[in-house]
């Protein structure tokens, strides 16, 4: 398939792809973005298209996979508390852009309580808050993985107890 044939076949599917994108996103603007991203990927990876195969299925697969990857990326970015009582995840939301004045006081109080902890609890917990994985913390501190998990768990429990006035 020549470049011109490829481009014509791609443009011939534009309306159907837009309809499919709308069915996936339920939003006109997001559908347009998905269509544009699909076109870009199709043109970028044109050489990956195998001759004598179903072009339409190839393009639809690109769109579906792009949508799924974007969805997963967005879900991962919205690390919010879902109301479950899962003690191994932090209970915070990144949706607020500007913290309220009360939260500054709360943050200072929380940091004061964290800094008052013994080093054996404070260090793994602060590393966890900084985004390190349990395994990375265990390797850095030369501790068993179970010890790191339990210290973080018990630190969280201690903080919940000492900061019960700030619980929502």
N, C-alpha and C positions, 0 to 999 in steps of 0.2 A: 504494500500500500504506500503510495507516494505521500509526501507531505500535504499536497493539495487535496487528495482523496481523504486523508485522515481529517484534515480541518473541515472539509465539507460534511463528512459523516458526523463529526462532533457537533457542528452547528445545526445539523439536521435533527439532532436529538435535544436541542436546547429547551424547547417547550415542554417535552415530556420529562426531561430532567428537572426542570423547575417545578413541575407539578409533583414529582416524586420528593423533591427537597421540601416542598410545602407540607407534604404528608408526614415527613419526618420531624420537621421543626415546629409546625403550626404557627409560623411567624414569617411574614413576607420578607422582612429585612434579613433575617437569619437564613432564609431559603436562598436569597440572592447571594449572600456570602458563601454558603455551602456550594452553590452552583459555580461561583467564581473559583473557589478553592479546588473543586473537582476538575474544572477545565485546566487550571494551572498544573495540577498533578498529571492529568492525562497528557498534556503537551510536554511536560518535563520528562515523563517516563514513556514517551511514545515508542522508544526502541524496545521496551519490554513487551509490547503487544505482539502476540504470536500471530503470524499470518494464518488465514483460513480458520480462525476461531470467531466466536460470537462477539463482535465489537460492542454491541449494545449491552450485553451482559458484563463485559469488562468495565465499561464506563459506570454502569449501575453499581457494580461491586466497589469501585473506587469511591463513589459517593457514599454508599452505605458505610464503608470502613472509615471514611473521613468523619462522618457524623458520629459514629461510635467512639472514635478516638477523641473527638472534641468533647463529647458528653462525659467521657471518663475523666478527661483533664479538668473539666469544670466541676465535677463532683469532688475530685480530689482537692481542688483549690478551696472549696467551701467546707472547711473542716469545722463544722458547727456541732453544738451539743444537741442531741436529738431527744433528750428527756429520759433516756434509759439510765439505769443505775449501773453503769459500767465503770468501775473504778480504775481501769487501766488507760482511760483516755481523759485528756484534759477537758474541762467543761467551760469552753469559752467560744465566743463567736467573733469572727473577723468582719462581720457585716457593718459594724459601726465605724464610721470614718473619723469622727471627732468624739473623744471620750468626754463624758460629763465631768463637771468639777468634783462631784462626789467620788468618781472613779480614781482621780488622782490621789485623794486621801486613802482610798482603799488600796491602791497599788503600793503606796509608801508603807502602809501597815503590813501588807502581804510580804513585801521585800524585807521589812524589819523582822518578821517572823521567820522567813527563810534564812536570813543571815544569823539568826540566833540558834539555829540548829547546829548539832555537832557535825564536824567535817565529814564523817563517814556517811552521813545522810545528806548533808547539804551538797557535796560535790556531785554525787550521781544525779541528784534531783535537778540541780541547775544545768548539768549537761543535758539531761532529758528535756528540760524546758528550752534549751538552745537548739534542739532538733536532732541531737545524737540518738541513734538507735540503741536499744538495750545491748546488743552485741558489741557495738563500738565502745560503749561505756565500759563494758566488762573487759575488753581487750586493753583499753587505755589505763584502767585502774588495776589491771591484773587480778580481777575477781571472777568467781564463777558467775555465770549468767543468772542463775536462780537467786544469788545473793543480791545482785544489782536490781532485779525485778522486785524482790521483797523490800529492799531499802527504799525504793521509789514508792512502792505501795504504802509502806508504813509512814513515810514522810508525808504523803498525801493525807493519810488519816490523821497524823499529828496536826497538820495545817488546818484540816477541816475542823478539828476540835478547837484549836486555838483561835480560829477565825469564824466561829459559828455566828457571830453578830453580823458578818458580811454576807452570809449565805442568802441566796434569793429565795 
